[in-house]
Structures are given as C-alpha cells and as structure tokens.
Amino acid sequence: MNGAKSLVSTLLKAGVDTCFSNPGTSEMHFVAALDQTPGMHCVLGLQENIVTGMADGYYRLAGKPACTLLHCGPGLSNGLGNLHNARRARSGVVNIVGDQATYHRPLDAPLTADTEALAHTVSAWVRTSRQANEVGHDAAAAVQSASTLPGQVATLILPSDTSWDEGGIVAEPLAVPVPQPADPSSVLNAARVLRNMKNVLLLVGGRQVLASTQKLAWRIAQATGAHVMADYTTARVARGQGRLPLERIPYGIDQSIEKLKRFEHIILVGTTPPVGFFAYPGKPSIKYPANAQLYTLARPDQDVEAALQALADALSAPDTAFPEAGARPEPGKGAATPESLALTVAALMPDNAIIADESVSYGRGFYPYTYAAAPHDWLHMVGGAIGNGPPVATGAALGANRERRVINLQADGSGMYTLQALWTQARERLPVTTVILNNSKYNILIGEYKNVGAKPGPTAMSMLDLGNPGIDWVKLANGMGVEAARAATLEELADLMRASFRQDAPFLIDLMV
C-alpha cells in the first residue's frame, strides 16, 4: 500500500467521507487512491477558494469535517480567504496540500513555496509528512485536530513521494477531546452578577446558537431581567417560528455603541468581547461602553450549553416559552428595498431552509423582518473575506444531505469572487436558490468612505462601480449550467423563488436593487 492509499483509508476510518478538491500534478497519486478506494464523495471546485468555502459550509451543517485537496503552496494561497472565514467561523476543516517531492524541493522548482508558513496563517495544526509510513498517522492527527470543538483548521502537507512510495499504514482514529466544562467559579460569578446587578447583557455567539442554547439563555433572562443578544460574528443561528427573536449586535460601530450603551455588565457566552471590524478616525474600537464590566461564562472552546444549563440551575430559572414571533408576513410588492426583500424571503422560505447570507451592506437590517419566518438556520459570513456566500451555500447543501433548501442572499460584487461555485451546484444538482442583490456597485465601500472621513472623487468612485460594462448574471449562471432569470420587482422575485423551490436543482435570480 502506498502513502496515498493509507491516507484515504485513514480519513474514511476517522469518519471523513467528503473531499472538496482542486488537484494538480503533486496530488495525482492521492486522486488515484480516491478512485480506487470506495466511500469518499469527491466534489470538484473550479478554484481553491470555492473548495475551502465549501468545506466551511459543509462543517456548519454536518457537524464534522470534510477534507480539501489543494495543489501546492499557490493552491493553498488561493484558498486562504475562505480558510480565514472558516477559522473565524470555527469550522473544522482538514486540508490536504500536495507539495514537491522531498528530494525535489531543494532544487527550488517553480511551484516551490513556503507552504507551512502559508498554512500557519489560518491553521491551528500544521504538519508535513516525511515518508509514506507516517502519512496515515499524520492524517489521523489532522482529523483529531479539526474535530476538536469548537472546530478548527488542520493542514497536512503531503510531498508527492510520500504519496507514491510504498509502506503506507492505515491508522486508527484518534480520540477527540471533549469540550472543557466551564469553570464552576465562572458560573457562580455570572449568577451573582445576574442576581445583584442591573443592565446586564447575556451575549451569546461562537460557532452556533441553536434553539437549545437560546432556550436556556431565555430562561435565565426571564428569571433575572437580563437582556439576550447574539454577537455579530456568530456563524450559525437558529431562527424563525419556535425560536427566540434574537437581536444581533450591528455591524456599524455607531449603531453598536448606541445599541449597547445601556449595558453596564456583559456576560460572554461562547464568544469574545465585541469590537469593530475596522478602526475609524475619532471613534472607539470597542462596541461596548468603556466602563462596562465583562465576565466570561464559557469560552468558545468550552461546553457552552452545559455552562448555560449550570447557570440556569444556579438561578433556579424556570422553564418558560419563547415570545411569539407573530404571523408569517406577506411578500413585498413593487421595487425591492431591504425591508421588503426580507419580508418576501420570510414569507416564502420553506420549512427548515438554510440562509447563506452574504448580502453585505444591503442585508444588515434583515433580522427584525424575518423573525416570523418558518424555522430555519442563518449562516453568516463572520471573517469578512468576501466571496464566502456561494461556496458556503454549496457546502451547506451537501452537509444537509441535499434535504434542505439553501437560499444564498448574495451581493453582486462579492459574488463575482466565487461565482464558479454555481458550476459545482449544477454538477451536484444541489437545491440552492441564489438571489443576487444587483446594485452594480461595491456599495459597502461607498459607505466605508464616509465612515473613515475620506472624500471620494471621480477616480475613486469609478473603482467602486460595477456597471461599466454591466455584469449579466443570467448569462454567467447559464454558462455554469444553472438556470437563471432576472427580476425587477418583488412580485417577479416571489414567482421565481416559488418555482425554484419546486426543483431539485440550483437556480439563480438576478434581483435588480
């Protein structure tokens, strides 16, 4: 058995059964091993940032890592944007990165790069296999690292001779560490604050805030008068009917400061103190009041739900129902606005849908208008590296075993970074409805100009304009094998959305906003 076959068999034995791939010459023996070893679902992406983004979306729904197959240092570097997002989302990913043969590397061939250095920028675990008999053990360690909650990126670098040399050994899976419990003193301290202090915020976040977590947080809030909010950088939030109408800290620094100004005590639950994405002249970097007291109930790497349960028990917080979200709204009419679009999506989405949200500036106000939608999961782009939405939507559809409709709310500018994901959706026949929010500009950057106090002129504005020439999303989607149509009104959007939901295939709607 060569090293590549031992790698595939070890991955399968450890429960990794999906490989998102964009291979090259150094990985051909791994590709052959995938062909010769049944059990691995191989999904091709046409660019490495598609591959890594799909692995992120897959983990968020499947709850276990997939592997990626990337070609040498440049291939890894192409995928770094969405690996950065995966790291921030705390998604477990096993990167398999091919490299020059160990004896060829000293010759400094054209594709030679410092692959380990690139990997360390996004990975919690990095290792280079040195010989074929180490590959299986190294793969088992990579899966163990990626699977360690709350999830992290692990990168195994595979020189090509370690793949083709004989002597490979299939390794047994390694035990995944259980999440650490919260410190009992942290629970007691949080209980003390909640009993004795006013203007307390329970800030929940991290990898996911599911209904069970929301239920415990709501019980605690109802028993103590505290308020509950979700951090802006929460990767997955359970929403809709039967869930808590959970506010999210705004993106903008001014809006966040206004929203949080009344809180004197903030208890962090699976998240970190909220700070701005960027610094702005004359404005603070933190979103909470400078005199607020911060307390950590549970770190992201701890058992958040168990910590909340312990806190609810310490407070003798009774079970209590969520507030009613109200009736599902009616679809909007006429030209799209952010509010009417959100109402339309809330009115039409099927039960148990998945929203992959890269609406960027257009969608920052969607939350209040979608509380009464059918039960669904909302996936956020938390790392800030644009081009996350289409591949995350693709991976989420596969992570949900094609059983749930995915709706990708996608800004047009950032969608151009990773539009090749549409091709993978067509190839895999995935139930993804992409709604392009087409304003033909980088609107977020126009807003950021104002935030930093700069004064753009014609040259600057031309660099933020996508309308000269116009981008034809219908033709682009058709070229990727995806059916598509344009909508100028919300009535047209509603008709197209309903039609797309009846298909077990991808569909793109180019919504003019």
N, C-alpha and C positions, 0 to 999 in steps of 0.2 A: 504494500500500500504506500502510495506517495503522500507527501505532506498535504496536498490539496484535498485528497480524499479523506484524510483524517480530520481535516478542518470541517468539511461539510458534515461528516458523520457526528463529530463532536457538537456542532451547532444544533443539529437535529435532536441529539440526545438531551441537550440542555433546553429544548423547547423553542428554539429559534427556527421557524418554518417559513419565513418570508424574507426574500432578498431583493432589495431595490438596487438596481445595477446600472452602471455605465462602464463596461470593462474596456481594457486595452491589452496590448501585447503581453505585458508582465503578468496579467491575470488569466491567460488562456488555459493554464492547467486547472485553475480554480473553476473556470467556466466548464471545462470538460468534466470535472468532478461533479458539478451541479447537474450536468446532463446525464451522468452515469449513476447518480445516487437518487432514488425516488424520495419524494417527501417535501422538497423545497419548492415553494411557489416563487418563481423568479419574475420580477416586474421590471421592465426596461424603462428608464427615463432618458430623454434625449439630451440632457445636460445635467451635470453633477448637482447643481443647486435644486433641481427637481428631485433627484434621488434622495438627498438629505432631508428636504422638506417633507417628502412622502413618509420617510421613516419617523419624523416628528409626529405627523398626523396619525400614523398607524398606532404609535405607542399611546397617544392620548385616549384612543378608543379601546384598543385591545388590552392595554394594561401590561403588555410585555414587549420586549424589544424585538425589532427586526434587525437584520444586518444590511449594511450597504456594501457595494463593491465599487471602489473608486480607483482611478488609474494614476498611480504615482503622485508625487507632490503637487504638480499642477492640477490634477484632477481633484485632489483633496482641497486645494485652494479655491477651485471653482465652487465647491460645496460649502465653503466656510460661512457664508451669510446665513444659510438656514441651519447650519450646525450651531451658530451663535444663538439663533432663535430657539433651537431645541434645548440648548443649555439653559437659557433663561426660562423656558417652559418646564424645565426639569423633566425632560423626556429621556427615556432610556434608549440609546442607540449603540449598536455595535458596528463600528466602521472597520471594514477590511480594505486596506490600501495596499495595492501592489507596489513593488519597488524594484530597483535594479538588483540583479543577482549579486550576492555578496562579493564575488571576485571581480565583477564588472564595475562596481561602484567606484573603486579608486581611480578608474580611468576618466571620470568626470564626463560621462556621455551626456548628450544634450538634455535629456529629461531628468537628470540627476538633480535633486533638491534636498534641502534640509527638512525632510518630511516630518521628522519627530518634532522639530521646532514649530512647524505649522500646526501639527496635531495638538500640541500643548496649549495653544491659544483657546481651544474650545473643549478640550477633553479632561475629564477627571482622572483618567487612566490611559497610559500610552506604553506600548511595548513593541519592540521589533524582534520577530523570531529569528534565531540564528542558524538553526538547522532543522531538518524535517521532523526529527523525533521530538521537537519542542512545540510544534505547531498546535497539536491537539490540546496540550496542557494550557498553552497561551490563550487559545480560543475559549476554553472553559473559564479561565480567569477573566477574560473580557466580558463574557456573558454575566458572570457574577457581578462585576463592577456595574455594568449597565442596568442590571436588575435591582440594584441596591436602592431602596426608596430614599428620597422621592423620585429617583431616576436620574441618570447621568450619561454623558457621552463617553464611550470607551473606544479607543482606536488601536487596532492591531495592524502593524506594518509587516508586510509579507514579501521579503525578497524572492524573486522568481525561482531561484534554485531550491529554496525551502519548500516550494510547491511541487516541483517536478522530481526532486530527489526521493528515493525510496527510504523507508524506515519510519513512516508516519504511524502514530499511535493514537487511537481513539481514546479520549479522556472522559472520565466520568464527570457529570455535572458537579459543580461546587456549591455548597450551601450558601444561600443568600441571607445575609444578616437581617434579622427582624428589626423594624424601626425601633429606635430607642424610646422608652417611655418618657413622658415629661417628668421633670424633677418635682417631687411632691411639694417642695417648698415653693415652686413657681405656682402650683395650683392653689396653695393656701394664701399666697400673696395676692393672686388675682381675686380670690374670694374676698379677701379683706378689702381690697380696693372697691369691688363691686358693692359690698355691704355699706361702706362708710363714706364713699366719695360721690360727688355729683359730676355730671357732664363727662360720663365715661363712654368710650367707644370700643367696641369689640371689632377689630379689623381682621377679617379672615381672608386668606389668599393662599398662594402657592400653586402646586400642580393642579389641584382641582378643588372646587367647593361644590360637593354633591348634596342631594336632598337630605341625607342623613346628618351631614355636618351642619347644614342650615337649621335643621330641626333642633339640634342641641343648642346652637347659638341663640335661636329664637326663645327657647325655654329660659335660658339664662337672662336674656334681655328683658323678658316679660316679668321675671321674678325680681329684677333689680332696678329696672328703669333705664338700663343702658341702651345704647343705640348699636345697631349692627350695620356694617358696610363691608363691601368686597374691595380688595386692593385693585388698582388699575391693572397691575401686571399679574393677573390670575389667568392661567392657561385655559381652564375649562370650568364653566359654571352651569349647573343645572338650573333651568329656568322654566317659566310658563305656569300653567294651571297646576295646583298642588305643590308648588314650591314657594319659597319666600320671595316677595317682590324686593329683591336685594339691590340697593343702590351701589354704584361703583364710584370710587374716587375719580374725579375728572382727570383728563389728560393735562389740560392747561394749568399753569401754575397759579394764575389769578383766580380761576374758578375753584381750584382745590383749596387755596388759602381761605376763600370765602366759605366753602363747604365745611371746613374743619375748624374754623376759628373758635367755635364754642366749646370744643373738647379740651378738657384740662388733663385727662388721663386716657391713654390709649393702650389697650391690651392687644398685643400682636399674637395672632393665632395662625401659625404655619407660614408667616410672611415676615418681611423686614420693614423698617421704617420707610414710609413713602417719600420719595424725592422726585424732583423734576427730571424729565428726560434730558433737558439741557439747562445750562446756565443762561440767564438773561441779564443784561446790564441793569443794575439797581434793584434787582429782585432777589429774594432768598432762594436757596437751592432746595430747602426742605418744604414739604407741603403742609406740615402741621405747625401749630403755634410753637414758637421757640421756648416758651415756658411750660409746655405740656410735659407731663411725666409719662415715660414709656415703660411698659412691662412686657416681658415675653412669657406667654403661657406655654407655647410649644414652638420650637424651631422647625423649619421646613423638613429637616431630616428626622424629626420625631413623629410619634403616632398622634396626629392632630385630633382625630376623632376620639381616641381614648382620653386625651387631655381634656377635651370639652366634656366628655362624659363624667370624668372625675370632678370637674368644676361644677357641673350641674348637680352632682351628688352632694358636693360640699355645701352647696347653697340650698339643698332640698328644693330645687326648682321643679315645679310640677309640669306634667305634660300639658301642652297647650296647642291648639290648632293654629295654623298659619292664617294670616289675614286673607280675606277673599280678594282675589285679583280682579274680579268683575267679569262681565261677559266678554267673549271674544269680539274684537272690533270689526267694523265693516271695512272692506277695501277702500282705499282712497280713490279720488277721481281727478281727472284733468292732468295738468303738468305735475311732475314729481317735485316734492320738497322732501327734506329729510324726515319730517314728521309723518307725512302722508305715505311715504315709501315704507317706513317702519310699520305703520298701521296695516298696510297691504300685506307685507310679509307675515305679520302676526295673524292676520285674518285667514291666510291661505295655507300656511305651512302645515304639512301632515303631522299626525301624532308621531312623537319620538324622532323628529327631524334633528339634524345636526347643522348648525350655522357655523361656517368657517368665515370669519369676519376680517377682511382687510379693506374695509370701507374707508379707513383712514379718517380724514377730517370730516367727510360727509356724514359718517355714521356715529359721531361721538354722542349724539343725543338719542340714539335708538332705544336705549334701555327703558325709559318710562313708558314708551308706546308699545312695548312687546311683553309686558308683564302678564297679560291675559291670553297670550298665545297658547296653543297646545303644548303639552310638556315637550321640552327639547333640551339639547345641550348647545351651549355657545362657546366656540373656540376662539380665543383671542390671540392676536399676534403680539407677544409680550416683549420680544427682544428688540423691536424697532428696525430690523433689517428688512426692507421691503422686498416683495416677491415671495411672501410666505403663503398667501391665501390659496392659489391654485394647487400647489403640491400638497399642502396640509389637507385640503378638501379631498384630494385623490387618495392620500394615505388613510384618512379617516373613513372613507367609504370601504376600503379594504379591511381596516381594523374592525369595522362593524359588520364584516362578512357580507357586504352588499345588501344588507337587510334594512338599512335606514336611508332615507333621502337626505342627501347633503345639499345645502344651499350655500354657495360661495358668493358673499356680498363683496364685490371686488372693485376697487378703484382702478381706473383705466391706466394711469401712469405706472403704478406698481405692478399691475397685471402684465405689462409688457416685459417685465424681468423674467417671468417664468411661464409664459403662455404655452411652452411646449408640454406642460402638464396636461393640456387638453388632448394631446395625441395619446398619452398613456390612458386617459379616461376612455377614449374611443376604443383603444386596443383591448382594454379590460372590460368594456361595456359596463361602466360604473354609473350608479344612479346619482349623478351630480348635476344640479342646475346652477349655472354660473350667471349671476346678474352683474354685468359691467356697468358701473356708475360713470357714465361717459360725459365729463365736462371739458374734455380736450385740453386739460392743463394739469400741472403739478400744483393743485390748489393749496395743499398743506404748506408748501414753501412760500406761497404768496402770503399766507398768514404768518409764517415764521419771520418773514421780512419785517412785518410790523412789530412782532414780539421782541426782536433784537434791536429795534430802533433804526434799522437801515432804510435808505431811501432809494428804491429801485428806479432805474431809468429804462429806456427802450431796449438796450442790450441785455440787461438783467431779465426783463420781462420776456424777451424772446427765448431765453433759456428755460423758461417755465411754461412755454406754450407748446401744446401737442397738436395744434390744429393746422399747421402749415408744413407739410400736407396733412390732411386728416387721416386718422387710422381707421381702417374698415374692419371692425371686429367680426362682422358676419363672414367676410371672406377669409379672415385669418382662421376662424373656427372651422369653416368648411374645409380649408386646406389641411387642417389637423384631423379631419374625419368626424367633426362634431356638427350636428345640425344646429342652426342658429337663425335668429330673426331679430329685427330691430323694433323697439317700442318707443313711441314718442309721448304716450300718455299712460297713466296708471291703469286705465281700462285695458289697453293693449298688453301691458305687463301682466295683469291678472289672467287674461286669457292664455297667454304664453306659459305662465307658471303652471296653471292647471293642466295644460296639455303636457308639459314636461313631466309632471308628477305621475302621469299615466304610463310613462315609458321606462323601461329598464335599460336606460342608456343615457349618456350625457346630453345636455342641451345648454346652449348659451343664449342669453338675452342681452342685447346691446341697448341699455336704457339711456336715453338722452336726458341728461340733467343739466 
